[in-house]
Amino acid sequence: MADNDDKNLVEGEVINTSAEPAPQVEDSASPKANKKKSSSGKGLLWIVVIILFLLVIGIAAAGYWYYTQQQTKEAQTASQQSDTQRQLQSLTEERTTLTAQFEEMANANLQLSKDVERLKQQNTALTQQSEATLAQLNTMEGRRPADWLIAEADYLVRMAGRKLWLENDVRTAILLLVNADKRLSSLADPSVLPVRAHLAEDIQTLQQLNPVSQTQVALALTGMMAQIDNLPLDTFEKPVDVDAQNPELSESTDDWKENLSKVWRSMVDGFFTVKTLSGPIEPVMSLEAQFLAKEQLRLQLMHAQSAALQGEKGLYEQSLQYAQTLIDQNFDLSSTSISGFSQALTNLRETDISRPIPSELASQQPLERLLDTRVKKVFGEGASAL
């Protein structure tokens, strides 16, 4: 506007010059107009200086606030890293202890294998002895020539006990007891009926045991542990800000005030943003936290595997339940691989691994007494007993 007035003033002066000489009054008014113009220019300059000063103060305050926030975040991050290091060290120590326990179990299994081999050798020697005894019974001339079947039935019952207690092989133990009952039934002797009743009781007891193989459960857990490294974690993803919109400036020079106001609001809104979040706030998962989450899941599966091999149902279910909790907290539940892994955990958790194997067979002692009265007594007394 000041430029337009000056232009009009100049044009008026030109016109007046061409027409006639300007009066003396006009010459005295010209310095006042210049002084007024200079005052308005200085006022505008002061306004611009004040605005720039306020902007500098605002920027300095925002920088100080941002610096304090960064210091607080760095302190929190250092604290979280320290806690993660302690948890990782504890996990490493627990894993070392578990590895030592597995080595002890391996040594125990090796010793057990040696014992089983020794028992097999004893069984071989006993088989040879039984065959020699059966050969003598076949050549005997005396009472009850079929009593050697009782010794064979006793041998089968002893073998069933070894299969049951040393190898946890319930199916083979049942087959051996059934064959022992067939040997006694072939005697057609009513005196062996009480022993056969005990054999039927043992067979029924073993058939009611849990048919689930503890070894298969342990192998299934081993396969799941191999998949842990490929499971996707629930890491943080920055949400898209749908509310943030870039201001559109007008191309017209007449709208300079509105354009300036839009640029100013965009700058101020960029410095200070306040948003309301609903739901729990979860921290960003660092690489150490990701490693720790997977190692914790692997450790719980190892606990469940050890409990399955030892038949500890409570520890087995507790370990699998805690593994499911770790999956719900740290892994991406929307992934199909996580859904399949969780379903496999649920199926294993619902699997009953308990197998209360009886400590002795009800038919073993009655059969030994029958063998003492029928066969061992004859061999002990020699030929005079025939």
C-alpha positions in Angstrom: 0.0 0.0 0.0 2.9 2.4 0.8 4.4 1.7 -2.6 1.1 2.6 -4.3 0.8 5.9 -2.4 4.4 6.8 -3.3 3.7 6.0 -6.9 0.6 8.1 -6.9 2.5 10.9 -5.2 5.2 10.8 -7.9 2.6 10.8 -10.7 0.9 13.7 -9.0 4.1 15.6 -8.8 4.9 14.9 -12.5 1.4 16.1 -13.5 1.7 19.2 -11.4 5.1 20.0 -12.9 3.8 19.7 -16.4 0.8 21.8 -15.7 1.9 24.7 -13.4 4.4 25.3 -10.6 3.5 23.7 -7.3 2.5 25.9 -4.5 4.7 26.4 -1.5 2.3 24.6 0.7 2.9 21.3 -1.2 6.7 21.6 -0.7 6.3 21.9 3.0 4.0 18.8 3.2 6.5 16.5 1.4 9.0 16.0 4.3 6.1 15.0 6.6 5.1 12.2 4.1 8.6 11.0 4.0 8.8 11.0 7.8 5.6 9.0 8.1 6.8 6.5 5.5 10.1 6.0 7.5 8.2 5.5 10.7 5.9 2.8 9.2 9.0 1.0 7.8 10.8 1.0 11.1 7.7 -0.4 12.8 7.4 -3.2 10.3 11.1 -3.9 10.8 10.7 -4.1 14.6 7.7 -6.5 14.2 9.8 -8.7 12.0 12.7 -8.6 14.5 10.3 -9.5 17.3 8.9 -12.4 15.4 12.3 -13.7 14.5 13.4 -13.4 18.2 10.3 -15.4 19.3 11.1 -18.0 16.7 14.7 -18.3 18.0 13.5 -18.7 21.6 10.9 -21.3 20.5 13.5 -23.3 18.6 16.0 -23.1 21.5 13.3 -24.3 23.9 12.3 -27.2 21.6 16.0 -28.2 21.3 16.5 -28.2 25.0 13.3 -30.3 25.5 14.4 -32.7 22.8 17.9 -33.0 24.4 16.4 -33.8 27.9 14.1 -36.4 26.4 17.0 -38.0 24.5 19.0 -38.2 27.8 16.1 -39.8 29.6 15.6 -42.3 26.8 19.3 -43.2 26.7 19.2 -43.8 30.5 16.2 -46.0 30.2 17.8 -47.9 27.3 21.0 -48.5 29.3 18.9 -49.8 32.2 17.0 -52.2 29.9 20.2 -53.4 28.4 21.7 -54.1 31.8 18.6 -56.0 32.8 18.7 -58.0 29.6 22.4 -58.8 30.1 21.6 -60.1 33.6 18.7 -62.2 32.3 20.9 -63.5 29.5 23.6 -64.5 31.9 21.1 -66.3 34.1 19.7 -68.1 31.1 23.2 -69.1 30.0 23.9 -70.5 33.5 20.6 -72.4 33.6 21.3 -73.8 30.1 24.8 -74.9 31.2 23.3 -76.6 34.2 20.7 -78.3 32.0 23.4 -79.4 29.6 25.3 -81.0 32.5 22.2 -82.8 33.6 21.7 -84.1 30.1 25.3 -85.3 30.1 24.7 -87.1 33.4 21.5 -88.7 31.9 23.6 -89.7 28.9 26.1 -91.3 31.2 23.3 -93.0 33.1 21.8 -94.3 29.9 25.2 -95.6 28.8 25.5 -97.4 32.2 22.0 -98.7 31.7 22.9 -100.0 28.3 25.8 -101.9 29.8 23.5 -103.3 32.4 21.0 -104.3 29.8 23.8 -106.0 27.8 24.9 -107.8 30.9 21.3 -108.9 31.5 21.1 -110.1 27.9 24.1 -112.2 28.4 22.6 -113.6 31.6 19.4 -114.2 29.7 21.4 -116.0 27.0 23.0 -118.2 29.7 19.6 -118.8 31.3 18.1 -119.7 27.9 20.9 -122.2 27.4 20.3 -123.6 30.9 16.6 -123.8 30.3 17.1 -125.6 27.0 19.4 -128.0 28.8 16.8 -128.5 31.5 14.0 -129.0 28.9 16.2 -131.6 27.2 16.5 -133.4 30.5 12.8 -133.2 31.2 12.1 -134.6 27.8 14.3 -137.6 28.6 12.8 -138.1 32.0 10.8 -141.1 32.7 8.5 -140.4 35.6 5.5 -138.4 36.7 4.1 -135.5 34.8 6.3 -135.4 31.7 4.8 -132.0 30.6 5.9 -130.1 33.7 8.8 -128.5 31.8 6.1 -126.1 30.4 5.9 -124.6 33.8 9.7 -123.7 33.7 9.2 -122.2 30.2 6.2 -120.1 31.5 8.3 -118.9 34.4 11.1 -117.9 32.0 8.6 -115.9 29.9 7.2 -114.1 32.9 10.8 -113.1 34.0 11.5 -111.9 30.5 8.2 -109.9 30.6 9.4 -108.2 33.9 12.7 -107.2 32.4 11.0 -105.8 29.3 8.7 -103.8 31.5 11.1 -102.4 34.1 14.3 -102.0 32.1 13.0 -101.0 28.6 9.4 -99.7 29.4 8.3 -102.0 26.6 4.7 -102.7 27.6 3.6 -104.3 24.4 6.3 -106.9 24.4 5.7 -107.6 28.1 2.0 -108.3 27.3 2.9 -110.7 24.5 5.3 -112.6 26.7 2.6 -113.0 29.4 0.1 -114.2 26.9 2.6 -116.8 25.7 3.2 -117.9 29.3 -0.5 -118.4 29.8 -0.6 -120.5 26.6 2.1 -122.7 28.0 0.2 -123.3 31.2 -3.1 -123.9 29.4 -1.5 -126.6 27.3 -0.9 -128.6 30.5 -4.7 -129.2 30.9 -4.0 -129.3 34.7 -6.6 -127.7 37.1 -3.8 -127.1 39.7 -2.3 -124.3 37.5 -5.6 -122.3 37.3 -4.7 -119.9 40.2 -1.5 -119.0 38.4 -3.4 -118.4 35.2 -5.8 -116.1 37.1 -2.8 -114.0 38.2 -1.5 -114.0 34.6 -4.8 -112.7 33.4 -4.7 -110.0 36.0 -1.3 -108.9 34.9 -2.3 -108.8 31.3 -5.4 -106.7 32.0 -3.3 -104.3 34.1 -0.7 -103.7 31.4 -3.4 -103.3 28.7 -4.9 -100.5 30.7 -1.7 -98.5 30.8 -1.3 -95.3 28.8 -0.2 -96.4 25.2 1.5 -93.0 24.5 5.2 -93.4 23.8 7.3 -91.0 25.9 10.1 -91.3 23.4 7.8 -90.1 20.5 6.8 -87.1 22.6 10.4 -86.2 23.3 11.3 -86.5 19.6 8.3 -84.3 18.7 9.6 -81.6 21.1 13.1 -81.9 19.5 11.5 -81.2 16.1 9.7 -78.1 17.5 13.0 -76.8 19.0 14.6 -76.8 15.6 11.8 -74.5 14.3 12.2 -71.8 16.9 14.8 -69.7 15.0 12.4 -69.4 12.1 9.4 -68.2 14.1 8.5 -64.5 13.5 8.6 -62.2 16.6 6.1 -59.5 17.4 8.4 -56.5 16.7 7.4 -52.8 16.7 6.1 -51.2 13.5 5.5 -47.5 13.3 1.9 -46.8 12.5 1.0 -44.6 9.6 -0.2 -41.1 10.7 -3.4 -40.6 8.8 -4.1 -37.3 10.5 -0.9 -35.6 9.2 -1.7 -33.7 6.0 0.6 -31.4 4.1 -0.9 -27.9 3.7 -1.7 -27.0 0.2 -0.5 -23.4 -0.7 -2.3 -21.2 -3.1 -0.5 -20.0 -6.2 -2.2 -16.6 -6.1 -0.2 -13.7 -4.8 -3.3 -12.3 -3.2 -3.4 -15.2 -0.8 0.0 -14.6 0.7 -1.4 -14.1 4.2 -3.2 -17.4 4.1 -0.2 -19.2 2.7 2.0 -17.7 5.4 -0.5 -18.8 8.1 -0.5 -22.4 6.7 3.3 -22.5 6.7 3.4 -21.2 10.2 0.9 -23.8 11.5 2.8 -26.6 9.7 6.1 -25.5 11.4 4.5 -25.3 14.9 2.6 -28.6 14.6 5.8 -30.2 13.5 7.5 -29.2 16.8 4.8 -30.2 19.2 2.5 -33.2 18.6 0.1 -34.6 21.1 -1.7 -37.9 20.4 -3.9 -40.2 22.5 -3.1 -44.0 22.4 -5.4 -46.6 23.6 -4.2 -50.0 25.0 -0.9 -51.1 26.6 2.4 -49.5 25.5 5.0 -52.0 24.5 8.7 -51.2 24.1 10.7 -51.8 20.9 12.2 -55.3 21.0 16.0 -55.1 20.7 18.2 -57.8 19.1 19.2 -59.0 22.6 15.5 -59.2 23.6 14.7 -61.2 20.5 17.5 -63.7 21.2 16.4 -63.9 24.9 12.7 -64.6 23.9 13.7 -67.5 21.6 16.2 -68.9 24.1 13.5 -68.9 26.8 11.1 -70.7 24.6 13.8 -73.3 23.7 14.6 -73.8 27.4 11.0 -74.5 28.3 10.7 -77.1 25.5 13.9 -78.7 26.8 12.4 -78.8 30.3 9.2 -80.4 28.9 11.3 -83.0 27.0 13.2 -84.0 30.1 10.0 -84.3 32.0 8.4 -86.4 29.3 11.3 -88.9 29.4 11.1 -89.1 33.1 7.3 -89.4 33.2 6.8 -86.2 35.3 3.4 -85.1 34.2 3.2 -81.9 36.3 6.5 -80.4 35.2 5.8 -81.4 31.6 2.4 -79.5 31.5 3.9 -76.5 33.4 6.8 -76.2 30.9 4.5 -76.3 27.9 2.1 -73.8 29.5 4.9 -71.4 30.1 6.1 -71.9 26.5 2.6 -71.0 25.2 2.7 -67.8 27.4 6.1 -66.8 25.9 4.6 -67.3 22.4 1.6 -65.1 23.2 3.8 -62.4 24.6 6.7 -62.2 22.2 5.7 -63.7 18.9 3.5 -62.6 16.0 0.2 -64.4 16.6 -1.1 -63.4 13.1 1.5 -65.6 11.4 0.4 -69.0 10.2 3.7 -70.6 11.4 2.9 -69.3 14.9 -0.6 -70.7 14.7 0.7 -74.1 13.7 3.3 -74.0 16.4 0.8 -73.1 19.1 -1.6 -75.8 17.9 1.2 -78.4 18.2 2.0 -77.2 21.7 -1.7 -77.5 22.6 -1.8 -81.1 21.3 1.3 -82.0 23.3 0.0 -80.3 26.4 -3.2 -82.4 26.1 -1.1 -85.6 25.7 -1.0 -87.7 28.8 2.5 -89.0 29.3 2.0 -90.6 32.7 2.5 -94.3 32.8 2.3 -95.9 36.3 4.1 -99.2 35.6 3.4 -101.7 38.4 6.5 -102.5 40.6 5.9 -106.3 40.4 3.8 -108.9 38.5 1.1 -110.7 40.5 1.8 -114.0 38.7 5.6 -114.1 39.3 5.7 -115.4 42.9 2.8 -118.0 42.5 4.6 -119.3 39.4 7.9 -119.6 41.2 6.2 -121.6 44.0 4.6 -123.9 41.5 7.9 -124.3 39.8 9.6 -125.2 43.1 7.0 -127.9 43.9 6.9 -129.4 40.4 10.3 -129.2 38.7 13.1 -127.9 41.0 12.2 -130.4 43.7 12.6 -133.3 41.2 16.0 -132.1 40.1 17.1 -131.4 43.7 16.3 -134.9 45.0 17.8 -136.6 41.9 16.7 -140.0 40.6 15.3 -141.1 43.9 12.5 -138.6 43.6 11.3 -140.1 40.3 
